[in-house]
Amino acid sequence: MRGKTLTVALPGRSYDIEIQRGLLDRIGERCRGLLPRAVRLFVVTDSNVAPLYAQRAERSLGEAGFQVRTQVLPAGESAKCPQRLAQLWEEMLSFGLTRTDAVVALGGGVVGDLAGFAAATVLRGVDYVQIPTTLLSQVDSSVGGKVAVDLKAGKNLAGAFWQPKGVLIDPECLNTLPEGTFSDGMAEVIKYGCIRDEEFFRLLDRCGSRDGVMEHIEEVLYTCCDLKRQVVVEDERDTGARMTLNFGHTIGHAFELSGHYETWTHGQGVAVGMLWACRLGSQLGVTPPETEGTIRAVLEKFGLPTAIPCPWETLEEAVGRDKKNAGDFITLILLEKLGRAVPRRMERAELLSLLRPLWEG
């Protein structure tokens, strides 16, 4: 089956996003084209993905003439920490990685963020290739060059912008995802419809289930990657239009924090965070009141929560750590209408004063 390709056209750092069924078995050929000078490839994956896809990836890369070492991390957000980052640096150097070699991220968002940050910093930066295997990573985290680790103070608070040499997406990897992981990724898929494409949102509503989405999966992946590509090209460093990708994230991060990043997933937090953003937007006269209910109905179709318990103190803490903070101000992403997001800059104190009666009511 013929695949689809998108180009992220950044000056001096352009790369392609390739979407094609069966691509995993051709990654050696593709990486050879992307990395003509590389001898060694350091593959980072996790304990969920390795039993499913590591041998296939190693075989394909080996057949293309690469020396390969695979590092398997424990699955889960807790692996995305400075200690694991330091471990990766040491393993990469013991493998003999040089500045003309490269890193391959084979897995979901945690693997992509951690491997990408290791690539950005080891030897002052080496190339890397993203091979995302989860829905969330295929539609969102593998594109755009944001790489990071979590700190005790919060999620993704140490990181860099480091664009990959390429993003290789095989939709067939989604067939092995557990239901909860697929549902988690759907939160980001739905977000794209909310912020930039009402027609796409309506398609998801009609699909109504995992099976329905999988019938349109190439279109879904292409649309999400295309929408993200557009904002990354316009605003690579996240100071303007790219901020709209954070719709639902400011309050969503509070839910993740309330469960110590273990009870509630990123997608679950974002799902409920989007509803709270609609509620706030409605209070401010920005968002049409019916928007929240429309989004809620689609979230429910894909098994996402519409409410998560969270203490007020945790919300205050999360808002104080938000990466969109600038001095005493924060940029909140609201919907003017379904399919059109706008930034709203306000003092953090104002945001909290608006939220408190809603939160405690």
C-alpha positions as CSV (number, residue, x, y, z in Angstrom):
1,M,0.0,0.0,0.0
2,R,1.3,3.4,-0.9
3,G,2.2,5.6,2.1
4,K,1.9,9.3,2.8
5,T,4.7,11.7,3.5
6,L,4.7,15.1,5.1
7,T,7.7,17.5,5.2
8,V,8.4,19.6,8.3
9,A,10.1,22.5,6.5
10,L,12.4,24.1,9.0
11,P,15.4,26.1,7.8
12,G,18.4,23.7,7.8
13,R,16.5,21.1,9.9
14,S,13.8,19.9,7.5
15,Y,12.7,16.3,7.8
16,D,9.9,14.0,6.6
17,I,7.1,12.2,8.4
18,E,6.5,8.9,6.6
19,I,3.2,7.0,7.3
20,Q,3.0,3.5,5.7
21,R,1.8,0.1,6.8
22,G,4.7,-2.4,7.1
23,L,7.3,0.4,7.4
24,L,8.8,-1.1,10.5
25,D,10.3,-3.9,8.4
26,R,12.0,-1.3,6.1
27,I,13.4,1.1,8.7
28,G,17.0,-0.1,7.9
29,E,16.6,1.1,4.3
30,R,15.0,4.3,5.4
31,C,17.6,5.0,8.2
32,R,20.4,4.4,5.7
33,G,19.0,7.1,3.5
34,L,18.5,9.5,6.4
35,L,21.9,8.7,8.1
36,P,24.4,8.0,5.3
37,R,27.5,8.5,7.5
38,A,26.3,6.6,10.5
39,V,28.0,3.3,11.5
40,R,26.4,2.7,14.9
41,L,22.8,3.1,15.9
42,F,21.8,3.1,19.5
43,V,18.2,2.0,19.8
44,V,16.2,3.0,22.9
45,T,12.9,1.1,23.6
46,D,11.0,-0.1,26.6
47,S,9.9,-3.3,28.3
48,N,6.5,-3.2,26.6
49,V,7.7,-2.5,23.1
50,A,10.9,-4.6,23.0
51,P,9.2,-8.1,23.0
52,L,6.9,-7.0,20.2
53,Y,9.2,-5.0,17.8
54,A,12.8,-4.9,18.9
55,Q,14.0,-7.9,17.0
56,R,12.3,-6.8,13.8
57,A,13.9,-3.4,14.1
58,E,17.3,-4.8,14.8
59,R,17.1,-7.2,11.9
60,S,16.1,-4.4,9.4
61,L,18.8,-2.1,10.7
62,G,21.5,-4.8,10.7
63,E,20.6,-5.8,7.1
64,A,21.2,-2.1,6.2
65,G,24.8,-2.4,7.5
66,F,24.4,-0.7,10.9
67,Q,26.0,-1.9,14.1
68,V,23.1,-1.9,16.6
69,R,22.8,-1.8,20.3
70,T,19.4,-1.8,22.0
71,Q,18.8,-0.4,25.4
72,V,15.5,-1.5,27.0
73,L,14.0,0.8,29.6
74,P,11.3,0.0,32.2
75,A,8.0,1.0,30.7
76,G,6.2,4.0,32.2
77,E,6.6,7.7,33.0
78,S,9.0,7.0,35.9
79,A,11.7,6.1,33.3
80,K,11.8,9.7,32.0
81,C,14.1,11.0,34.7
82,P,17.6,12.4,35.0
83,Q,19.0,9.1,36.3
84,R,17.9,7.2,33.2
85,L,19.2,10.0,31.0
86,A,22.7,9.7,32.6
87,Q,22.5,5.9,32.2
88,L,21.8,6.4,28.5
89,W,24.7,8.7,28.1
90,E,27.1,6.2,29.6
91,E,25.7,3.3,27.6
92,M,26.0,5.3,24.4
93,L,29.6,6.1,25.0
94,S,30.5,2.5,26.0
95,F,29.0,1.5,22.7
96,G,31.5,3.8,20.9
97,L,28.9,6.2,19.6
98,T,30.5,9.1,17.7
99,R,29.1,12.4,16.4
100,T,28.4,10.8,13.0
101,D,26.3,8.0,14.5
102,A,22.7,8.2,15.7
103,V,20.0,7.3,18.2
104,V,16.7,5.6,17.3
105,A,13.7,6.0,19.5
106,L,11.4,2.9,19.2
107,G,8.4,3.3,21.4
108,G,5.9,5.8,22.8
109,G,6.2,9.3,24.1
110,V,8.4,8.5,27.1
111,V,10.9,6.7,24.9
112,G,10.9,9.4,22.3
113,D,11.3,12.2,24.8
114,L,14.1,10.5,26.8
115,A,16.0,9.2,23.7
116,G,15.6,12.5,21.9
117,F,17.0,14.4,24.9
118,A,19.9,12.0,25.2
119,A,20.6,12.5,21.5
120,A,20.4,16.3,21.9
121,T,23.0,16.3,24.7
122,V,25.5,13.4,24.3
123,L,28.6,14.6,22.5
124,R,26.8,18.0,22.3
125,G,24.2,16.5,20.0
126,V,23.9,13.6,17.6
127,D,21.2,12.7,15.0
128,Y,18.1,10.7,16.0
129,V,15.2,9.1,14.3
130,Q,11.7,8.7,15.8
131,I,9.9,5.4,15.3
132,P,6.7,5.9,17.3
133,T,4.6,2.9,18.2
134,T,1.7,4.3,20.2
135,L,-1.2,6.5,18.9
136,L,-0.2,9.4,21.2
137,S,3.4,9.4,20.0
138,Q,2.4,8.9,16.3
139,V,0.1,11.9,16.2
140,D,1.9,14.2,18.6
141,S,5.1,13.7,20.6
142,S,7.3,12.3,17.8
143,V,6.8,15.5,15.7
144,G,8.2,18.9,16.5
145,G,11.5,18.3,18.3
146,K,10.4,18.8,21.9
147,V,12.5,16.4,24.0
148,A,12.7,16.3,27.8
149,V,12.9,14.5,31.2
150,D,10.7,15.0,34.3
151,L,12.1,16.6,37.5
152,K,10.8,16.4,41.0
153,A,9.4,19.9,40.4
154,G,7.2,18.7,37.5
155,K,6.9,17.1,34.1
156,N,9.1,18.0,31.1
157,L,10.9,20.8,33.0
158,A,14.4,19.9,31.7
159,G,14.6,19.6,27.9
160,A,15.5,21.0,24.6
161,F,14.3,21.5,21.0
162,W,16.1,18.9,18.9
163,Q,14.5,18.0,15.6
164,P,14.7,14.4,14.4
165,K,16.2,13.4,11.0
166,G,12.9,11.6,10.3
167,V,9.7,10.2,11.7
168,L,8.8,6.7,10.5
169,I,5.2,5.7,11.4
170,D,3.8,2.2,10.9
171,P,0.1,2.2,11.6
172,E,0.2,-1.6,12.1
173,C,2.0,-1.0,15.4
174,L,-1.3,0.3,16.8
175,N,-2.8,-3.2,16.5
176,T,-1.0,-4.4,19.6
177,L,-1.9,-1.4,21.8
178,P,-4.0,-2.2,24.9
179,E,-7.4,-0.4,25.0
180,G,-6.4,2.1,27.6
181,T,-3.3,3.1,25.7
182,F,-5.2,3.6,22.5
183,S,-7.9,5.6,24.4
184,D,-5.1,7.7,25.9
185,G,-3.8,8.7,22.4
186,M,-7.3,9.6,21.3
187,A,-7.3,12.6,23.7
188,E,-4.6,14.2,21.6
189,V,-6.3,13.2,18.4
190,I,-9.6,14.9,19.5
191,K,-7.6,17.9,20.7
192,Y,-6.4,18.5,17.1
193,G,-10.0,18.7,15.9
194,C,-10.9,21.0,18.8
195,I,-8.2,23.5,18.1
196,R,-7.8,23.6,14.3
197,D,-10.2,21.4,12.3
198,E,-13.9,21.1,13.1
199,E,-14.5,18.8,10.1
200,F,-11.9,16.4,11.5
201,F,-13.6,16.6,14.9
202,R,-16.9,15.6,13.2
203,L,-15.2,12.6,11.5
204,L,-14.0,11.4,14.9
205,D,-17.5,11.7,16.3
206,R,-18.8,9.6,13.4
207,C,-16.1,7.0,13.8
208,G,-17.2,6.7,17.5
209,S,-14.9,3.8,18.5
210,R,-11.4,2.3,18.1
211,D,-12.6,0.1,15.2
212,G,-14.1,3.1,13.5
213,V,-10.9,5.1,13.8
214,M,-8.7,2.2,12.6
215,E,-10.8,2.1,9.4
216,H,-9.6,5.7,8.7
217,I,-6.2,5.4,10.5
218,E,-4.0,6.7,7.7
219,E,-6.2,9.8,7.3
220,V,-6.3,10.3,11.1
221,L,-2.5,10.1,11.4
222,Y,-1.9,12.3,8.4
223,T,-4.3,15.0,9.5
224,C,-2.9,15.2,13.0
225,C,0.7,15.2,11.8
226,D,-0.2,17.8,9.2
227,L,-1.8,20.1,11.7
228,K,1.1,19.8,14.1
229,R,3.6,20.3,11.2
230,Q,1.9,23.6,10.4
231,V,2.2,25.1,13.8
232,V,5.8,23.8,14.3
233,V,6.9,25.4,11.1
234,E,5.2,28.7,12.1
235,D,6.5,28.6,15.7
236,E,9.2,26.1,16.4
237,R,10.1,27.5,19.8
238,D,6.6,27.5,21.3
239,T,6.2,31.3,21.7
240,G,3.1,31.9,19.6
241,A,0.9,29.6,17.5
242,R,2.4,26.4,18.8
243,M,1.0,27.2,22.3
244,T,-2.4,26.3,21.0
245,L,-1.3,22.7,21.0
246,N,-1.5,23.0,24.8
247,F,-5.2,23.2,24.8
248,G,-6.3,21.2,27.9
249,H,-2.8,20.8,29.2
250,T,-2.6,23.6,31.8
251,I,-5.3,22.1,34.0
252,G,-4.7,18.6,32.6
253,H,-1.2,18.6,34.2
254,A,-2.8,19.1,37.6
255,F,-4.7,15.8,37.2
256,E,-1.5,14.0,36.3
257,L,0.3,15.6,39.3
258,S,-2.5,14.7,41.6
259,G,-1.9,11.0,40.8
260,H,1.9,11.4,41.0
261,Y,2.0,10.7,37.2
262,E,0.9,7.1,37.8
263,T,-2.8,7.1,38.5
264,W,-3.9,9.3,35.6
265,T,-2.3,9.2,32.2
266,H,-1.4,12.2,30.1
267,G,-4.3,11.6,27.7
268,Q,-6.8,11.3,30.6
269,G,-5.6,14.5,32.1
270,V,-5.8,16.4,28.8
271,A,-9.3,15.1,28.2
272,V,-10.6,16.5,31.4
273,G,-8.4,19.6,31.0
274,M,-10.1,20.4,27.7
275,L,-13.5,20.4,29.4
276,W,-12.2,22.7,32.1
277,A,-10.8,25.0,29.4
278,C,-14.2,25.1,27.8
279,R,-15.8,25.9,31.1
280,L,-13.4,28.8,31.7
281,G,-13.8,30.0,28.2
282,S,-17.5,30.1,28.7
283,Q,-17.1,32.1,31.9
284,L,-15.0,34.6,30.0
285,G,-17.4,34.9,27.1
286,V,-14.9,33.4,24.7
287,T,-16.2,29.8,24.2
288,P,-19.8,29.1,23.2
289,P,-21.5,27.3,26.1
290,E,-22.5,24.2,24.1
291,T,-18.9,23.4,23.2
292,E,-18.1,21.6,26.4
293,G,-21.0,19.2,25.9
294,T,-20.1,18.5,22.3
295,I,-16.5,17.6,23.3
296,R,-17.7,15.6,26.4
297,A,-19.8,13.4,24.2
298,V,-16.9,12.5,21.9
299,L,-14.5,11.9,24.8
300,E,-17.0,9.4,26.3
301,K,-17.2,7.5,23.0
302,F,-13.5,6.8,23.3
303,G,-13.5,5.7,26.9
304,L,-11.9,8.9,28.3
305,P,-12.8,10.4,31.7
306,T,-14.8,13.6,31.9
307,A,-14.0,14.3,35.6
308,I,-11.0,13.5,37.8
309,P,-10.7,14.3,41.5
310,C,-7.9,16.8,42.3
311,P,-7.2,18.9,45.4
312,W,-7.2,22.7,45.0
313,E,-3.7,22.9,46.3
314,T,-2.5,20.5,43.6
315,L,-4.1,22.7,40.9
316,E,-2.4,25.8,42.3
317,E,0.9,24.0,42.3
318,A,0.5,22.8,38.7
319,V,-0.5,26.2,37.4
320,G,2.5,27.7,39.1
321,R,4.8,25.3,37.3
322,D,3.2,25.6,33.9
323,K,5.8,26.1,31.1
324,K,3.6,28.8,29.5
325,N,4.2,31.0,32.5
326,A,6.0,34.3,31.9
327,G,6.6,36.2,35.1
328,D,3.3,36.5,36.9
329,F,1.3,35.8,33.7
330,I,0.1,32.6,32.1
331,T,-1.2,32.0,28.6
332,L,-4.3,29.9,28.7
333,I,-5.6,28.2,25.4
334,L,-9.3,28.7,24.9
335,L,-11.7,27.9,22.0
336,E,-13.5,30.7,20.2
337,K,-15.4,28.0,18.5
338,L,-14.9,24.3,17.8
339,G,-11.9,24.2,15.4
340,R,-10.4,27.5,16.4
341,A,-8.2,28.0,19.5
342,V,-6.9,31.3,20.7
343,P,-4.4,32.2,23.4
344,R,-5.6,34.3,26.4
345,R,-2.9,35.9,28.5
346,M,-3.8,36.6,32.1
347,E,-2.3,36.9,35.5
348,R,-2.0,33.6,37.3
349,A,-3.9,35.1,40.2
350,E,-6.8,36.0,37.9
351,L,-6.9,32.5,36.5
352,L,-7.0,31.0,40.0
353,S,-9.7,33.4,41.1
354,L,-11.8,32.3,38.2
355,L,-11.2,28.7,38.8
356,R,-11.7,28.5,42.5
357,P,-15.5,28.9,42.7
358,L,-15.9,26.5,39.8
359,W,-13.5,24.0,41.4
360,E,-15.1,24.1,44.8
361,G,-18.7,24.4,43.5
